[in-house]
Amino acid sequence: MYGTDETLSAGKCDIDNRELESMDTRAEVLTILEAVLSLKGRSSGFANETRLLGGLPELDSMAVVDVLTALEERFGFVVADDEIDGAAFATVGSLVEFVRGKLG
């Protein structure tokens, strides 16, 4: 019975770890947006549906490059020019999903 409980606990831990990683990715993306765009705490109220491009005046074309650079440095991936388009920066959720996709 101990072995079974241990296995279930390990399985539960794996699920919790994935959920934590998912939440951590979102939190890290918001932290990067906050820092790069100097949002003065506004990102704490962002939902996944919060518009980025067209919704945040701070997010212009130069800021997109800065955000991408910060994401690359933080998460250790490289974004090729042909991998990115406006859809990735449409909302908080789309940017988080883009990052998760890059992380595999």
C-alpha positions in Angstrom: 0.0 0.0 0.0 2.9 2.4 0.8 4.2 2.0 -2.7 0.8 2.9 -4.2 0.5 6.0 -2.1 4.0 7.0 -3.0 3.2 6.6 -6.7 0.0 8.6 -6.4 1.8 11.3 -4.5 4.5 11.4 -7.1 1.9 11.7 -9.8 0.1 14.4 -8.0 3.4 16.2 -7.5 4.0 16.1 -11.2 0.6 17.6 -12.0 1.2 20.3 -9.4 4.6 21.0 -10.8 3.3 21.5 -14.3 0.6 23.8 -13.0 3.1 25.8 -11.1 5.4 26.0 -14.1 2.4 27.3 -16.1 1.6 29.9 -13.5 5.3 30.8 -13.2 5.6 31.3 -16.9 2.6 33.7 -16.8 4.0 35.5 -13.8 7.4 35.9 -15.5 5.9 37.2 -18.7 3.9 39.8 -16.6 7.1 40.7 -14.7 8.9 41.3 -18.0 6.1 43.4 -19.4 6.0 45.4 -16.2 9.7 46.1 -16.2 10.3 46.7 -19.9 7.2 48.9 -20.4 7.4 50.7 -17.0 3.8 49.9 -16.2 4.0 51.1 -12.6 2.1 48.1 -11.2 -0.6 48.0 -13.8 0.3 44.5 -14.9 -1.0 43.1 -11.6 -4.5 43.6 -12.9 -4.0 42.1 -16.3 -6.1 39.1 -17.3 -5.3 36.7 -20.1 -7.7 38.7 -22.2 -6.0 42.0 -21.6 -5.1 43.6 -25.0 -1.4 44.3 -25.5 -1.0 45.6 -29.1 -3.4 48.4 -29.5 -4.3 48.3 -25.8 -1.1 49.5 -24.2 0.2 52.7 -25.5 3.7 51.8 -24.1 3.9 48.8 -26.5 5.1 50.2 -29.7 7.3 48.5 -32.3 10.5 49.3 -30.4 9.0 48.0 -27.1 8.1 44.7 -28.8 11.7 44.2 -29.7 12.7 45.0 -26.1 10.1 42.6 -24.7 11.2 39.8 -27.1 14.9 40.4 -26.1 13.9 40.2 -22.4 11.9 37.0 -23.0 14.8 35.4 -24.8 17.2 36.3 -22.1 14.9 35.2 -19.2 13.8 31.9 -20.8 16.9 31.0 -22.8 15.3 30.7 -26.2 15.8 32.5 -29.5 12.9 33.9 -31.6 13.6 34.0 -35.3 12.1 36.9 -37.3 9.7 34.5 -39.1 8.4 33.0 -35.8 6.7 36.2 -34.5 3.8 38.2 -35.7 1.3 40.5 -34.1 -0.9 37.7 -33.0 1.6 36.7 -30.3 1.3 40.2 -28.8 -2.5 40.5 -29.2 -3.2 39.7 -25.5 -1.5 38.6 -22.4 -2.7 35.1 -22.9 -1.4 34.9 -26.5 2.0 36.1 -25.4 2.1 33.6 -22.6 1.1 30.8 -25.0 3.8 31.9 -27.4 6.4 31.6 -24.6 5.1 28.3 -23.5 5.3 27.0 -27.1 8.9 28.1 -27.3 9.7 26.3 -24.1 8.2 23.1 -25.5 
